[in-house]
Amino acid sequence: MSTMESLAAALADGPVVLDGGMSNQLAAAGHDLSDELWSARLLADEPEAVTAAHRAYFEAGADVAITASYQATFEGFARRGVGRERAAELLALSVECARTAAEAAPDPRRPRWVAASVGPYGAMLADGSEYRGRYGLSVAELERFHRPRLEVLASAAPDVLALETIPDTDEAEALLRAVRGLGVPAWLSFSAAGGRTRAGQPLEDAFAPAARADEVIAVGVNCCTPQDADHAVAVAARVTGKPVVVYPNSGERWDARARAWTGEPTFSASRVTGWRDAGARLIGGCCRVGPDAITSIARTLRGS
């Protein structure tokens, strides 16, 4: 049985713990993330820091590491003078860093999986538009943007592709097209607010195409508030009949102009049992959710 088959079986058997935010863990370790490439900059400059961040989450109780490739794109690297061949190497390195941490994690009897992060087109723009969507591009144009990066990440042999923080249905459709034939399963995760995608479409409409996509093993939301996650988990389970993935942020709000988080955190592991009971099988945290919170999630789900 392959590792990926084991993950699929795990989702059928019960909840699996995701990691938390990569950027906040790197910042806590003293790394400057003010660059437009965000955490992806460290793939080139200090990959061992990325591996250490993954290791911290595995030690905290996570079963799945999400790679530092969210903002890693050929176009974004090109703006920094990084050629296409080197950019492909850095994308593959993001998977290698997570795999290295997984193999060094405590309790080697527990399975560990690597999810290759595929952020939205807006993440490449680095202007906060991943929280709005509606870039003025067609589905075909978005598919052409995503496919080359997906091919590179898939060839690096992650266990799953994390199509995450997707703001609208057009980009979701493009990604569902782009993952066909790659031979690597995926989860599809929207950024949502008030029962709608960030672009304003009802979540029922956003989730529905994933139900028909054989490549998609889980569907849900991330980088939304914990309160919005409460509603979204139930909708995703009802509409798709598939395992639900949920990893909200701390509840604070990202100010793209100031490049800073504002407000008070509302994330609490006490919500986890409600998500699990509503159909969530991949559960963790996103921005500003750190190792301590992942430990609380793991203890809640494992009963110890």
FENHU-V17779 format. One record per pair of residues at least 4 apart in sequence whose C-alpha atoms are under 7 Angstrom apart, sorted by sequence separation. I is the first residue (numbers start at 1). J is the second residue. D is the distance in whole Angstrom. If there is no record, write none. Layout:
BEGIN
{{I/J/D} {I/J/D}}
END
This chain:
BEGIN
{{1/5/6} {2/6/6} {3/7/6} {4/8/6} {5/9/6} {6/10/6} {7/11/6} {8/12/7} {9/13/6} {10/14/6} {11/15/6} {21/25/6} {22/26/6} {23/27/6} {24/28/6} {25/29/6} {26/30/7} {27/31/5} {34/38/6} {37/41/5} {41/45/6} {42/46/5} {43/47/5} {47/51/7} {48/52/6} {49/53/6} {50/54/6} {51/55/6} {52/56/6} {53/57/7} {54/58/6} {55/59/6} {56/60/6} {57/61/6} {58/62/5} {72/76/7} {73/77/6} {74/78/6} {75/79/7} {77/81/7} {78/82/5} {82/86/6} {83/87/6} {84/88/6} {85/89/6} {86/90/6} {87/91/6} {88/92/6} {89/93/6} {90/94/6} {92/96/6} {93/97/6} {94/98/7} {95/99/6} {96/100/6} {97/101/6} {98/102/6} {99/103/6} {100/104/6} {101/105/6} {119/123/6} {121/125/7} {122/126/7} {129/133/6} {137/141/6} {138/142/6} {139/143/6} {140/144/6} {141/145/6} {142/146/6} {143/147/6} {146/150/6} {147/151/6} {148/152/6} {149/153/6} {150/154/6} {151/155/6} {152/156/7} {154/158/6} {168/172/6} {169/173/6} {170/174/6} {171/175/6} {172/176/6} {173/177/6} {174/178/6} {175/179/6} {176/180/7} {192/196/6} {193/197/6} {196/200/5} {197/201/5} {201/205/7} {202/206/6} {203/207/6} {204/208/6} {209/213/7} {224/228/6} {225/229/6} {226/230/6} {228/232/6} {229/233/6} {231/235/7} {232/236/6} {233/237/6} {234/238/6} {235/239/6} {236/240/6} {237/241/5} {255/259/6} {256/260/7} {271/275/7} {272/276/6} {273/277/6} {274/278/6} {275/279/6} {276/280/5} {285/289/5} {289/293/6} {290/294/7} {291/295/6} {292/296/6} {293/297/6} {294/298/6} {295/299/6} {296/300/6} {297/301/6} {298/302/6} {299/303/6} {300/304/7} {1/6/7} {11/16/7} {26/31/6} {27/32/6} {33/38/5} {42/47/6} {57/62/6} {58/63/7} {77/82/5} {78/83/6} {82/87/6} {137/142/6} {166/171/7} {192/197/4} {193/198/6} {196/201/5} {197/202/6} {201/206/7} {224/229/7} {237/242/6} {255/260/5} {275/280/5} {276/281/6} {299/304/5} {27/33/7} {33/39/6} {122/128/7} {166/172/7} {191/197/6} {192/198/5} {196/202/4} {197/203/6} {210/216/6} {237/243/7} {254/260/6} {255/261/6} {122/129/5} {123/130/6} {190/197/7} {191/198/6} {195/202/6} {196/203/5} {237/244/6} {254/261/5} {255/262/7} {42/50/7} {122/130/4} {195/203/6} {221/229/7} {236/244/6} {253/261/5} {254/262/6} {121/130/7} {210/219/7} {252/261/6} {253/262/5} {74/84/6} {77/87/6} {102/112/6} {120/130/6} {252/262/6} {253/263/6} {284/294/7} {54/65/6} {221/232/7} {233/244/6} {252/263/5} {220/232/7} {252/264/5} {74/87/6} {220/233/6} {233/246/7} {251/264/7} {252/265/5} {251/265/5} {99/114/6} {250/265/5} {251/266/5} {23/39/6} {98/114/6} {220/236/6} {250/266/6} {251/267/6} {219/236/7} {229/246/7} {250/267/5} {72/91/7} {229/248/7} {95/116/6} {69/91/6} {226/248/6} {161/184/7} {163/186/7} {166/189/6} {167/190/6} {219/242/7} {225/248/6} {226/249/7} {160/184/6} {161/185/6} {162/186/6} {163/187/6} {164/188/6} {165/189/6} {166/190/4} {167/191/5} {218/242/6} {219/243/7} {220/244/5} {221/245/6} {222/246/6} {223/247/7} {224/248/5} {225/249/6} {269/293/7} {69/94/6} {159/184/7} {160/185/5} {161/186/4} {162/187/5} {163/188/5} {164/189/5} {165/190/5} {166/191/6} {217/242/7} {218/243/5} {219/244/5} {220/245/5} {221/246/5} {222/247/5} {223/248/5} {224/249/6} {225/250/7} {226/251/6} {272/297/7} {68/94/6} {160/186/5} {161/187/6} {162/188/7} {163/189/6} {164/190/6} {165/191/5} {217/243/7} {218/244/5} {219/245/6} {220/246/6} {221/247/7} {222/248/5} {223/249/5} {225/251/4} {26/53/6} {67/94/6} {218/245/6} {269/296/6} {25/53/6} {40/68/6} {67/95/6} {154/182/7} {188/216/7} {269/297/5} {39/68/6} {40/69/6} {142/171/6} {146/175/7} {168/197/6} {186/215/6} {187/216/5} {192/221/7} {207/236/6} {211/240/4} {154/184/6} {167/197/6} {168/198/6} {185/215/5} {186/216/5} {187/217/6} {188/218/7} {189/219/6} {190/220/6} {191/221/6} {210/240/7} {22/53/7} {40/71/6} {67/98/6} {139/170/6} {143/174/5} {147/178/5} {151/182/7} {167/198/5} {168/199/5} {185/216/6} {186/217/6} {187/218/5} {188/219/5} {189/220/5} {190/221/5} {191/222/5} {193/224/7} {204/235/7} {208/239/6} {40/72/6} {139/171/6} {142/174/6} {143/175/6} {146/178/7} {167/199/6} {185/217/7} {187/219/6} {188/220/6} {189/221/4} {190/222/6} {191/223/6} {192/224/6} {207/239/7} {208/240/6} {38/71/7} {65/98/6} {189/222/6} {191/224/6} {195/228/7} {207/240/7} {37/71/6} {133/167/5} {139/173/7} {140/174/7} {143/177/7} {194/228/6} {246/280/7} {37/72/7} {132/167/6} {133/168/6} {139/174/5} {143/178/6} {193/228/6} {204/239/6} {244/279/6} {245/280/6} {131/167/6} {192/228/7} {195/231/7} {243/279/6} {244/280/4} {245/281/6} {246/282/6} {247/283/6} {249/285/6} {116/153/7} {130/167/6} {169/206/5} {195/232/7} {243/280/6} {244/281/6} {245/282/4} {246/283/5} {247/284/5} {248/285/5} {249/286/4} {250/287/6} {19/57/6} {243/281/6} {244/282/6} {245/283/6} {246/284/7} {247/285/4} {248/286/5} {249/287/5} {250/288/5} {37/76/7} {247/286/6} {249/288/6} {250/289/6} {226/266/7} {249/289/6} {226/267/6} {116/158/6} {233/275/6} {237/279/6} {19/62/5} {115/158/6} {118/161/7} {18/62/5} {54/98/6} {114/158/5} {115/159/6} {116/160/6} {117/161/6} {118/162/6} {119/163/6} {234/278/5} {17/62/5} {18/63/6} {19/64/6} {114/159/5} {115/160/5} {116/161/5} {117/162/5} {118/163/5} {119/164/5} {120/165/7} {230/275/7} {233/278/6} {234/279/7} {17/63/5} {18/64/5} {19/65/6} {22/68/7} {44/90/7} {51/97/5} {55/101/5} {59/105/6} {113/159/6} {114/160/7} {115/161/5} {116/162/6} {117/163/6} {118/164/6} {119/165/6} {120/166/6} {233/279/7} {16/63/6} {17/64/6} {18/65/7} {19/66/7} {43/90/6} {50/97/7} {51/98/6} {54/101/6} {58/105/6} {59/106/6} {69/116/7} {70/117/5} {115/162/6} {117/164/7} {233/280/6} {63/111/7} {64/112/6} {65/113/6} {66/114/6} {67/115/6} {69/117/5} {70/118/5} {71/119/6} {76/124/6} {51/100/7} {63/112/5} {64/113/5} {65/114/5} {66/115/5} {67/116/5} {68/117/7} {69/118/7} {70/119/4} {51/101/6} {55/105/6} {63/113/6} {64/114/6} {65/115/6} {66/116/6} {67/117/5} {43/94/7} {64/115/7} {66/117/6} {73/124/7} {71/123/6} {71/124/6} {165/222/6} {164/222/7} {165/223/6} {92/152/7} {91/152/7} {92/153/6} {95/156/6} {91/153/6} {95/158/6} {223/286/6} {88/152/6} {92/156/5} {222/286/7} {223/287/7} {133/198/7} {134/199/7} {132/198/5} {133/199/5} {131/198/6} {132/199/5} {73/149/7} {36/126/6} {128/256/5} {127/256/6} {4/159/5} {3/159/7} {60/291/5} {11/243/7} {60/292/7} {62/294/7} {61/294/7} {57/291/6} {60/294/6} {61/295/5} {56/291/7} {60/295/5} {61/298/6} {24/287/7} {18/282/6} {20/284/6} {21/285/6} {24/288/6} {15/280/7} {16/281/6} {17/282/6} {18/283/5} {19/284/6} {20/285/4} {21/286/4} {25/290/6} {15/281/4} {16/282/5} {17/283/5} {18/284/4} {19/285/6} {20/286/5} {21/287/4} {24/290/7} {14/281/6} {15/282/6} {16/283/6} {17/284/6} {21/288/6} {21/289/6} {20/289/5} {21/290/6} {11/281/6} {20/290/5} {20/291/7} {20/294/7} {19/294/6} {17/298/6}}
END
